[in-house]
Amino acid sequence: MKIKEIIDALERFAPLPLQDGFDNAGLQTGLTGAEATGALLCLEVTEAVLDEAIAQGFNLVVAHHPLLFHAMKSLTGRTEVERCVMKAVCNGIAIYAAHTNLDNAPGGVNFKMAEKIGLKNVHFLQPREDGKEGGTGIIGDLKEVETETGFLHRLKKTFEAACLMHNRLRGREIRTVALCGGAGAFLIPQAEKAGADVFVTGEIKYHEFQGHDDGILLASLGHFESEQYTVELLESILREAYPQLPAKRTRVNTNPIKYL
């Protein structure tokens, strides 16, 4: 099959018009008319990921985060992004990113997080206003009520978080969970308005924690940790569309943050 056919399957699930205005999802490098030899799936494109694709003989890398966010004025190998572009082009590797379009799609990244947590009655926290199917963040219910500490410990274990940041515990019962993968703190007001007991995301800044101790429980997992299961989602999309396609999750840990 052609690389274009694989991209078509990804975009049927997560159409590019669903991406946010700041984003640069879609084809990053390569020719879509080439025959696909295999797809390597990752969150981030790094030199190590491309080396892995080359070693596997794969000519397609499907990532969650775009390699190219900003315009490039030179291509000298000075930065890792430049080196990745050069390596991909020189080795005939197409790079495709399914980013906020996959976040905002029905059954997308946030729904995968909800699945891992075990939520039911899941729906978009902030549905699109243009009538198109999709939205930002999700909200749903736990199968059984949990204590704050019990939920937070389970969350930390489920997402293999080295540390989990949260605001003051008040002995709340946790039943309704709102969440957004990655940097989703902008949805805290919507989560509160929707009546969520807890809001889970990848990043919450210091001042964004303030002012919520008497209200919603906030939990920050880490950006990578919150979105790590996106590669499972990408794999399931491609397996369903093209069972014969060699598609593998990267073995490279692409999390740029390390913990002591």
N, C-alpha and C positions, 0 to 999 in steps of 0.2 A: 504494500500500500504506500501511497505518497504521504509525505509529511503533512501536506495540506489536508488530507482526510482525517488525520489525527487531530489537527487543530480544529477542524470543523466539529468533531465530536466534543471537544472541550468547550467550544463556543456555543454549541447547542445547549449544553448544561449551564454555562455561565456566559451569556452574551456580552460582548464588549460594551454595549451601551449601558450596562449596569455599573460600570466602573465610575468612581468618583472623579470630579473634574481635575484634581491635581495629579491623577494617576497616569501611568504609561504602560498599562497592561497590553498584551499582544505579542506579536513576533518581534524579537529583539535583534537577532542575527539569523542569516541563513536563507536558503532557497527552499520554498515549500514544494517545488516540483520534484525534489529528490525522493528516491525510494527510501523509506524508513527502515533502518537496520535495528532499531531499538530505542527505547526512551528511558532516560534516567530521571528520577523524580526527586525534587529537593525543595527546601524553603529558600535557600540562598544559592546563587551561582558564585562559586569560588574557583580558584585555580585548581585546588584539589578535587573538586567535583568534576571539572572538565577533564582532568587527568584520569579520573575513574571512568568517565564516559569513553574516553579514547581507549583505555585498557579493555573495556567491555566490547568495543567495536560499535558503540551506539552513536548515531549521528543526530540525536535529538535530546535536549535537556529541557524538561518542563519544571519551572520553578514557581513558587508563590510570589516572592518579591522580585520586581523587575531589576535586571542588571543595570539598565539604562533609565535613569530618572531625569537627568539634566543633559543639555546639549554638550557635545564634545567638540572642543576647538583644536585638538591635536590627538594623534594616536602614536605615542612614542614608547609606551610601556612604562611610563612613570608611575602610574597608579595601578592598583589591582584591577579596577574596572577596565582600564585600557588593555592590560595584559590578558584579561579574560576575553575581551572582544577579539584581540589579535589571535589568541589560541583557538577560539571557536572558528574564526574565519579560515585560518590556516589549515585546520583539520576538518573543514566541511561540516561543522556542527551547527545546527539550528537551535536557537534558544527561544523559548516561548514562556511568557509569564502570565499566569492567571491570578490576579491580585484582588483588588477591591470588587471586581466583577464576580469573583468566586466568593468573596465575603458576603456580598449582597444578594446572591442567588438563592432561590428556594433549595433547601437541602445542602447549602454551601458550608463554609468553614464554621460558622457559628452553630449550625445544626449538628455538625460533627462533634463540636465541644459539648453540646447538649446531650448527645448520645452517650458520650463518655461519662458525663455526670449522672445520667439516668433520668432525664427530665421527660415529662409527658405533657400533653396539651401545649405543644410548642408552637409559637407564632412570632412574627416579626414585632420587635419592640417599637420600631419607627418605620412603618410601611412607606413605600414610595407614594408620592402625591400625584404622579403623572399618569396613574392608572395602570402602569406596567407592573407585572408581578416581580416582587423583590422588596428589599428593605435593609435597614441597618440594625444590627443587634437582634437578639431574640429574648423571649421571656417564656417561662414554662414552670411546671410544678414538679416537686419531688414526689416520688411514689409514697414516701412516708415522711412525716415531720422529723427533722433532726435538730440537735442542739447546735449552737454556734460553733463550739469547739469540735464537736464531732464532724460537722460539715467541713470545716476548714482543714482538719487533719485528713479527711478523705480526699478533699480537693488537692491538697499538697501531694498526697501519694499518687493519685490518678494521673496528675500532670508532671510527676517526677520533678517537682520544683525544689531546688536547693534551699530556697527560703520563700516565704509567703508573707507579704505585707498586708496588714489590715488595720482598721481603726478600732476604737475602744469596744470591748465586748460588754454587752448589757444583759446577757441571759436571754436573748431573743430566741424564739422558735423559728426555724428556717423551713419554709414551705415553698415560697415562690422565689424563683431565681431568674434574674436578668443577667445577660452576659454579652460580651463582644470581644472577639479575639484581637490581639495586637494593642494598639493605642486607642482604647475605647472610652476614656474617661469623659469625653464630651457627652456621653449618653447618661451620665449619672442623674441629671434632672429628669430625663424621661423615665428612667428606672424607678425613681422615687414617685413620680406622678402615677405610674402604672401600678404602684402598690407592692413592688418587689421587696422581699425581706433582705436580699443580698444582691449586690452587683459585682460580677466577676469579670475581670479584664486582664490584659497583659501589662499595661502601664498606667499608673496613677501618680501624678506629680505630688510633691510635698504639700503645696497649698490646696490641691484638689481634695486631699483627705480632710481638710479642716471644715468644720461646720456641719458634720454629719453624725457626730457621736450619739445624738439623741434620736437619730432616724435610721437610715439604711446602713447595713453592714457593707463595707467595701473590702474587696479582696483583690490584690494585685499579684499575679502569678509570675510575671516576666514575659516579655514579648515572644521570645522563641518558645517558651514552655506552653503558652496559651495556643499557639498555632502549629505545634509540632505534628499533630495528627492530620494536618492538611495533606501530607504525602499519602496517607491511607485513602483519603477522599479522591485524590488524583488517580491513584492506582485503581480504585473501584470504578471510576468513570471510564478509564481506558480499557479495563478488563471486560466491562459490559459491552463496550462498543466494538472492541477488536481483541477477542480472547487469544488470538494467535500472535499478537504483538509482544515481543519481549519488552517488558516494562518492569523496572526494579527501583526500589527506594535506595537512595544513596546511603552508603555506610559512613560517609563523612559527617562529623558533628560540625555543623555550620554556625552554631551559636557563638557570636563574637564575645559574649560575656562569660567570664569565668568566675568561680567562687572559691574563696579560701575556706 
